[in-house]
Amino acid sequence: MKEKIIFTLLYKWKYLIAIFQSKFIKKEKKSDFKTITYVAREADKDWIFGAKVNRLASFSGLDSTPYFHDRLRDLPDSDGYFFVFHQYFYRAIRHNPKILNKKNIVMFTHPNFTFSFSQTHVIWCLNKADKVICLNSSVQEELIKAGLQADKTELIPIASNPDFFYPHKRKTGSVGFCSAFGDRKNPEMVYNLVKHMPERQFYMIGRYWDQYEKYEELISFPNFTYFENEEYEKYPDLYNKIDIFISPSILEGGPVPVLEAMLSNCFPITSKTGFCPDIINHGENGFLFEIDAEYTEVMELINLSDSKIIDVRATAMEYSWENCSKRIDQLFSECHSHENGNL
């Protein structure tokens, strides 16, 4: 009850104003659906979200363009808008009432409810979208249980680009990670693996790890190399320094780096989060561990990985940006057709 009161008093009125304003914006009736704007922040350009919108737009069969704006204002006119992160959609509604007269698809990676974006707030806004793409079935089920209309959800594991990431032959036993720093990224697991496996070379592709309380000690280990805030174009070469890829997160929607690593033929060892249980067959093309596993358990899996000779890349080829983008095109077209009575 408290959550609903806070949303109503502090936030809901802003959306109601936008909805009211949208009623006075002339709504064009079009027989066909042609243009999509993929929306992200300016700060995302050189990070994973930026890569997502660029790739999805490039593979679209429609007239699709990425748009970056840190305050998510001044969105260009378009038949539809794709929001790479769910909170961007909520902010865009308030600053761009016109989008409420268009088609909106929102990607929801994982639940991370806060005071500002409570469950009540998030579900109310998501129900204003035409479709919500969930990256795995557990997220889809959780949102529906929380009140999101089931017919608005679509399950699509996010993708990567097989033409951008190239395979390498595993031979050094080196271990790698790819993530921004955060508590849900399980930094203690990272620290302990590096500390207790001095015989292994570890690589971290990421940013903000200087915020970690043990950062100075972590970067002092001679077997640890930190590639900080590298341009995304360099990622394929960085992944090819890695034979065994670790994703120790306690909560994820993807994570996309797992697919990128698999397409680079890295052998993945991941926690049972996001879509990892859907794309990794434990013991064959990777290993899975519980989110509360001890680092010693993961150490054992790292050592077992040395004997694996499977072509990991071949098991990830179906999860391409092209396939994902075509499916998004189809969803937009279906939403448009449904509104115009063509279905």
C-alpha positions in Angstrom: 0.0 0.0 0.0 2.8 2.4 0.9 4.5 1.7 -2.4 1.3 2.6 -4.3 0.8 5.8 -2.4 4.4 6.9 -3.1 4.0 6.2 -6.8 0.6 8.0 -7.0 1.8 11.1 -5.1 5.4 11.5 -6.5 5.3 10.0 -10.0 2.0 8.9 -11.5 0.8 12.5 -12.1 3.7 13.1 -14.4 2.6 10.3 -16.7 -1.0 11.4 -16.5 0.0 14.8 -17.8 1.9 13.2 -20.6 -1.1 11.0 -21.5 -3.3 14.1 -21.4 -0.9 16.0 -23.7 -0.7 13.0 -26.1 -4.5 13.3 -26.7 -3.9 16.7 -28.4 -1.2 15.4 -30.7 -2.5 14.5 -34.1 -2.3 10.7 -34.6 -1.4 9.7 -38.1 -3.1 6.7 -39.6 -0.7 4.7 -41.8 -1.4 1.6 -43.8 2.2 0.3 -43.3 4.9 0.4 -40.7 8.3 1.7 -41.9 10.5 3.3 -39.3 11.9 2.3 -35.9 14.0 4.5 -33.5 16.3 2.5 -31.2 16.7 4.6 -28.1 19.6 4.7 -25.6 21.5 7.3 -23.7 24.5 9.2 -25.0 26.6 7.6 -22.2 25.7 4.2 -23.7 27.4 4.8 -27.0 30.7 2.9 -26.2 29.1 0.4 -23.9 26.9 -2.7 -24.2 23.6 -0.8 -24.5 25.1 1.3 -27.3 26.3 -1.9 -29.1 22.8 -3.4 -28.8 20.9 -0.6 -30.4 23.6 -0.2 -33.1 23.5 -3.9 -34.0 19.8 -4.3 -33.9 19.2 -1.2 -36.0 21.8 -2.3 -38.6 20.2 -5.7 -39.1 16.6 -4.4 -39.2 14.7 -4.8 -42.5 12.9 -1.6 -41.8 14.2 2.0 -41.8 15.8 1.8 -38.4 18.2 4.2 -36.7 19.8 4.5 -33.2 19.2 7.6 -31.2 21.3 8.7 -28.2 20.3 11.4 -25.7 21.3 11.4 -22.0 18.0 13.0 -20.9 16.0 11.0 -23.4 14.4 14.2 -24.9 13.6 15.3 -28.4 13.0 11.8 -29.8 12.7 12.0 -33.6 9.4 11.2 -35.3 9.1 7.5 -36.0 6.5 4.8 -36.4 7.9 2.9 -33.5 10.4 3.1 -30.6 12.6 0.4 -29.1 13.9 1.1 -25.6 17.0 -0.9 -24.8 16.5 -0.4 -21.0 13.1 -0.3 -19.4 13.7 2.9 -17.3 14.4 4.8 -20.5 10.8 4.2 -21.7 9.4 5.7 -18.5 11.5 8.8 -18.8 10.8 9.1 -22.5 7.0 9.1 -21.9 7.3 12.2 -19.6 9.5 14.1 -22.1 8.0 12.9 -25.3 4.2 12.4 -25.0 4.0 11.8 -28.8 5.4 8.3 -28.3 2.2 7.2 -26.7 0.5 7.5 -30.1 3.2 5.2 -31.7 4.3 1.7 -31.1 6.7 1.0 -28.2 8.7 -2.1 -27.5 10.7 -2.2 -24.3 13.5 -4.6 -23.4 13.4 -5.7 -19.8 16.7 -7.3 -18.7 16.2 -8.1 -15.0 14.1 -6.8 -12.0 15.9 -4.2 -9.9 13.2 -2.3 -8.1 14.1 0.9 -6.2 12.3 3.6 -4.3 12.0 5.7 -7.5 11.2 2.7 -9.7 9.2 0.5 -7.5 7.4 -2.7 -8.7 4.2 -0.7 -8.8 5.8 2.1 -10.8 7.5 -0.3 -13.2 4.5 -2.5 -13.9 2.2 0.5 -14.4 4.5 1.9 -17.0 5.3 -1.4 -18.8 1.5 -1.9 -19.3 1.7 1.3 -21.4 4.1 -0.4 -23.8 2.9 -2.5 -26.8 5.4 -5.3 -26.1 7.9 -6.1 -23.4 10.8 -8.3 -24.4 12.0 -10.6 -21.6 15.4 -12.1 -21.9 14.6 -15.3 -20.0 11.5 -17.1 -18.8 12.0 -16.5 -15.1 11.9 -12.7 -15.7 8.8 -13.1 -17.9 7.0 -15.1 -15.2 8.0 -12.7 -12.5 6.6 -9.7 -14.4 3.3 -11.4 -15.2 2.9 -12.4 -11.6 3.5 -8.8 -10.6 0.7 -7.6 -12.9 2.1 -7.1 -16.4 -0.4 -8.3 -19.0 0.8 -11.6 -20.3 0.0 -10.9 -23.9 2.4 -7.9 -23.8 5.4 -10.2 -23.0 7.7 -11.8 -25.6 10.5 -14.1 -24.7 13.7 -13.4 -26.8 17.1 -14.3 -25.5 19.3 -11.3 -26.5 21.9 -11.9 -29.1 25.4 -11.1 -30.4 27.1 -10.9 -33.8 28.8 -14.0 -35.2 30.4 -11.9 -37.9 31.9 -9.4 -35.3 33.3 -12.0 -32.8 35.7 -14.5 -34.3 36.8 -17.9 -32.8 40.2 -18.8 -31.4 41.7 -22.1 -30.4 41.8 -22.5 -26.6 45.3 -23.3 -25.5 46.6 -21.1 -22.6 44.0 -21.8 -19.9 43.6 -18.1 -19.3 40.4 -16.9 -17.5 38.3 -13.8 -18.2 35.4 -11.7 -17.1 33.4 -8.9 -18.7 31.3 -6.5 -16.6 30.9 -3.2 -15.0 31.5 -3.2 -11.3 28.4 -3.7 -9.1 27.4 -5.8 -6.1 25.2 -8.1 -8.3 28.4 -8.9 -10.4 29.7 -10.8 -7.4 33.1 -9.0 -7.0 34.2 -11.2 -4.1 34.1 -14.2 -6.4 36.3 -12.4 -8.9 38.7 -11.3 -6.2 39.0 -14.8 -4.7 39.5 -16.6 -8.0 42.3 -14.3 -8.9 43.9 -14.5 -5.5 43.7 -18.3 -5.1 44.7 -19.3 -8.7 48.1 -17.5 -9.1 49.0 -20.0 -11.8 46.2 -18.7 -14.1 46.2 -15.4 -16.0 43.0 -13.4 -15.5 41.6 -10.7 -17.6 38.8 -8.2 -16.7 37.0 -6.3 -19.5 35.0 -3.6 -17.8 34.6 -0.3 -16.1 34.0 1.2 -12.6 36.0 -1.5 -10.9 38.0 1.3 -9.2 34.8 1.6 -7.0 35.5 -1.8 -5.5 36.9 -1.6 -2.0 39.6 -4.2 -2.8 40.5 -2.6 -6.1 44.1 -1.7 -5.3 44.8 -5.2 -4.0 43.1 -6.7 -7.0 45.1 -4.8 -9.6 48.3 -5.5 -7.7 48.0 -9.3 -8.4 50.6 -10.1 -11.1 48.2 -12.5 -12.7 45.5 -9.9 -13.2 45.0 -7.5 -16.2 42.3 -4.9 -16.2 41.1 -3.6 -19.6 39.3 -0.5 -18.4 36.5 1.1 -20.4 37.8 -0.2 -23.7 36.0 0.7 -27.0 33.6 -2.0 -28.0 35.3 -2.5 -31.3 38.3 -4.0 -29.4 36.2 -6.6 -27.6 36.7 -9.4 -30.2 40.5 -9.2 -29.8 40.2 -9.0 -26.0 37.9 -12.1 -25.8 40.5 -14.0 -27.8 43.0 -13.6 -24.9 40.5 -15.7 -22.9 40.0 -19.5 -22.9 37.6 -19.8 -20.0 35.0 -17.1 -19.4 33.4 -16.6 -16.0 30.1 -14.9 -15.3 29.6 -15.1 -11.5 26.7 -12.6 -11.2 23.9 -13.2 -8.7 21.4 -11.5 -11.0 21.3 -11.0 -14.7 18.9 -10.6 -17.6 21.4 -11.9 -20.2 24.2 -11.5 -19.8 25.3 -10.6 -23.3 29.0 -11.0 -22.6 28.4 -14.8 -22.2 27.2 -15.0 -25.8 30.1 -12.8 -27.0 32.6 -15.1 -25.3 30.9 -18.2 -26.6 31.1 -16.9 -30.1 34.8 -16.3 -29.5 35.0 -20.0 -28.6 35.7 -19.3 -24.9 34.4 -22.1 -22.6 31.8 -20.5 -20.3 31.4 -21.1 -16.6 28.4 -19.1 -15.3 26.0 -18.8 -12.4 22.5 -20.0 -13.0 21.1 -16.5 -13.8 19.5 -14.9 -16.8 19.4 -17.0 -20.0 22.5 -19.0 -19.1 20.6 -22.1 -18.1 18.8 -21.8 -21.5 21.9 -21.7 -23.7 24.4 -23.7 -21.7 24.1 -27.5 -21.4 26.0 -28.2 -18.2 29.0 -30.3 -18.8 28.9 -30.0 -22.6 29.2 -26.5 -23.9 29.8 -25.0 -20.5 29.4 -25.3 -16.8 26.7 -23.8 -14.5 26.9 -23.2 -10.8 24.5 -22.0 -8.1 24.5 -18.2 -7.4 25.6 -18.9 -3.8 28.4 -21.3 -4.8 31.8 -20.9 -3.1 34.7 -19.8 -5.2 36.4 -23.1 -4.5 33.6 -24.9 -6.5 34.2 -22.5 -9.5 38.0 -23.2 -9.2 37.3 -26.9 -9.7 35.2 -26.1 -12.8 37.9 -24.0 -14.2 40.4 -26.9 -13.9 37.9 -29.3 -15.5 37.5 -26.9 -18.4 41.0 -27.5 -19.6 40.0 -30.9 -21.0 37.0 -29.6 -22.9 37.5 -29.6 -26.7 34.0 -28.8 -27.9 33.4 -26.1 -30.5 31.6 -23.7 -28.2 31.0 -21.1 -31.0 28.9 -23.6 -33.0 26.5 -23.9 -30.1 25.8 -20.2 -29.9 25.4 -19.3 -33.6 21.6 -19.3 -33.6 21.6 -16.3 -31.2 22.5 -13.7 -33.7 21.6 -10.0 -33.8 20.2 -10.5 -37.2 17.7 -13.1 -36.0 16.8 -11.0 -33.0 16.4 -7.8 -35.1 14.1 -9.6 -37.6 11.9 -10.8 -34.8 11.6 -7.2 -33.4 10.7 -6.0 -36.9 8.0 -8.7 -36.9 6.7 -7.6 -33.5 6.4 -4.0 -34.5 4.6 -5.0 -37.7 2.2 -7.3 -35.8 1.4 -4.5 -33.3 0.7 -2.1 -36.1 -1.4 -4.6 -38.1 -3.4 -5.5 -35.0 -4.3 -1.9 -34.3 -5.4 -1.5 -38.0 -7.5 -4.6 -37.9 -5.4 -6.6 -40.2 -5.0 -9.6 -37.9 
